[in-house]
Amino acid sequence: MVVETGCGPPMKRLDTLPNELIGEIAISLDNGTLATLSLVSRKLRAVAQGVLYR
């Protein structure tokens, strides 16, 4: 899904990225941010919890 922002190029939604790429991004986040990320969607919850509970 592409989101029109009105200025600049259209942005893709984070949850449309592959889980592997989201996981690589999530590794660099602190635990509080990972906890917040896990509340966004079921897909992001699964990725964030995988990083949190390694």
C-alpha positions as CSV (number, residue, x, y, z in Angstrom):
1,M,0.0,0.0,0.0
2,V,1.3,3.5,-0.9
3,V,0.4,6.5,1.2
4,E,0.2,9.9,-0.4
5,T,1.8,12.6,1.8
6,G,1.1,15.6,-0.4
7,C,4.8,16.5,-0.7
8,G,7.7,14.5,-1.9
9,P,7.5,10.9,-3.1
10,P,4.8,8.5,-1.9
11,M,5.7,6.4,1.2
12,K,5.2,2.7,1.6
13,R,3.8,1.4,4.9
14,L,6.2,-0.3,7.3
15,D,4.0,-3.4,7.5
16,T,4.3,-4.0,3.8
17,L,8.0,-4.7,4.1
18,P,9.2,-8.3,4.4
19,N,9.5,-9.6,8.0
20,E,13.2,-10.1,7.6
21,L,13.8,-6.4,6.8
22,I,11.6,-5.3,9.6
23,G,13.5,-7.6,11.9
24,E,16.8,-6.0,10.9
25,I,15.4,-2.6,11.6
26,A,13.9,-3.8,14.9
27,I,17.3,-5.1,16.1
28,S,18.5,-1.5,16.4
29,L,15.5,-0.3,18.6
30,D,15.5,-0.2,22.4
31,N,13.1,-2.4,24.4
32,G,10.6,0.4,25.0
33,T,10.4,1.2,21.3
34,L,10.1,-2.5,20.5
35,A,7.2,-2.8,23.0
36,T,5.5,0.2,21.3
37,L,6.1,-1.3,17.9
38,S,4.5,-4.6,19.0
39,L,1.2,-2.7,19.6
40,V,0.9,-1.4,16.0
41,S,-0.2,-4.5,14.2
42,R,-0.2,-8.3,14.5
43,K,2.6,-8.6,12.0
44,L,4.8,-6.1,13.7
45,R,4.0,-7.7,17.1
46,A,5.4,-11.0,15.9
47,V,8.6,-9.4,14.6
48,A,9.1,-7.2,17.7
49,Q,8.5,-10.1,20.1
50,G,11.0,-12.2,18.2
51,V,13.6,-9.6,18.7
52,L,12.6,-8.9,22.4
53,Y,12.7,-12.5,23.4
54,R,15.9,-13.6,21.8
